[in-house]
């Protein structure tokens, strides 16, 4: 199907495309993907790391030294560590979360998968995820990787986003539509 031009045209998409191509040349796409998963987890867990990548006041040398220490601590592959160094030198570390998302989208597309974000009011169990994944795979004609989010504000039902398509089956949306009909 091919990756969306919007991803590859963005700054994050260009960096993600570059690291994906480089990882492909070195047979290290899976290693870089695993490194990015560890980085994502570290960013979610560490407010200090999140501040580090977003702090424009740090000198390039300080940022590069700190990100090198992070790469060593997380045991990232040399390719990923070098890539982070390039981001630090170019003052683009603040784009790292977007770069990781774009890389994951490019890698999924190359594997023939599509990623869907499913938002529910309550956590769903493994059986429900398997059924939803099978239905979405049938609809999309290829494998679907699910990422789930819980948002009690949707009240019930679910919202599925696949690329730029959104399937909104939430109770909140249905209630809003009913309210509009009643108002006339």
RACORFEN-V237319 format. One record per backbone hydrogen bond with DSSP energy under -0.5 kcal/mol. CO is the residue of the C=O (numbers start at 1). NH is the residue of the N-H. Records with the same first field share a line. If there is no record, write none. Layout:
# RACORFEN-V237319
CO->NH, NH
This chain:
# RACORFEN-V237319
4->7, 8
5->9
6->10
7->10
10->14
11->15
12->16
13->17
14->18
15->19
16->20
17->21
18->22
19->23
20->24
21->25
22->26
23->28
24->27
28->32
29->33
30->34
31->35
32->36
33->37
34->38
35->39
36->40
37->41
38->42
39->43
40->44
41->45
42->46
45->47
46->50
47->51
48->52
49->53
50->54
51->55
52->55
54->56
55->58
59->63
60->64
61->65
62->66
63->67
64->68
65->69
66->70
67->71
68->72
69->73
70->74
71->76
72->75
77->81
78->82
79->83
80->84
81->85
82->86
83->87
84->88
85->89
86->90
87->92, 93
88->91
92->95
93->96
95->99
96->100
97->101
98->102
99->103
100->104
101->105
102->106
103->107
104->108
105->109
106->110
107->111
108->113
109->112
112->143
114->145
115->163
116->118, 147
117->119, 161
118->120, 149
119->159
120->151
125->129
126->130
127->131
128->132
129->133
130->134
131->135
132->136
133->137
134->138
135->139
136->140
137->141, 142
143->114
144->146
145->116
147->118
149->120, 151
151->154
152->155
154->156, 171, 172
156->171
157->121
158->169
159->119
160->162, 167
161->117, 163
162->165
165->162
166->168
167->160, 169
170->174
171->175
172->176
173->177
174->178
175->179
176->180
177->181
178->182
179->183
180->184
